[in-house]
Amino acid sequence: MRVSMTLSLPRQPSSATGARHILTSLLSLTDASEDARANLAVLISEACSNAVIHAAPGSDITITIAINDDVCLLEVGNRGNTPDDTRLDADLPAPLTIGGRGLPLIAALSDTAAFIAGPPDQVLLRITKHLTDVRAAPNC
């Protein structure tokens, strides 16, 4: 199955909820595993929430969802800049605080996640996630 959709949502907290509902509706049409569905719901929620928090005032959040066979690609963008030292890794901040968990959570739940080059003054986060369990082929 191949499905793609691009959304432009207002910079408000309810946009993360709306994006999650759209993604889960699209995933219901696939053979995605329950784990993949749950992880993708968290991934889009975190990415959109971060975009809403860090976007320039008055700007929109752009979201691209592309499902291609067994992989889901999410791109979440906003007008703004990434700090120079922003990185994605699975280390949770210590002590665990209310803020600062989004990027480590995204890194831990995705197959790949990275900030990629986009138009000037745009932040674009690309996330990929396999929809089924990917297992190594047995040795012959």
HELIX and SHEET records of a PDB file:
HELIX    1   1 SER A   14  LEU A   27  1                                  14    
HELIX    2   2 GLU A   34  HIS A   54  1                                  21    
HELIX    3   3 GLY A  102  LEU A  109  1                                   8    
SHEET    1   A 5 ARG A   2  PRO A  10  0                                        
SHEET    2   A 5 ASP A  60  ASN A  68 -1                                        
SHEET    3   A 5 VAL A  71  ARG A  79 -1                                        
SHEET    4   A 5 GLN A 122  HIS A 130 -1                                        
SHEET    5   A 5 THR A 112  ILE A 116 -1                                        
END                                                                             
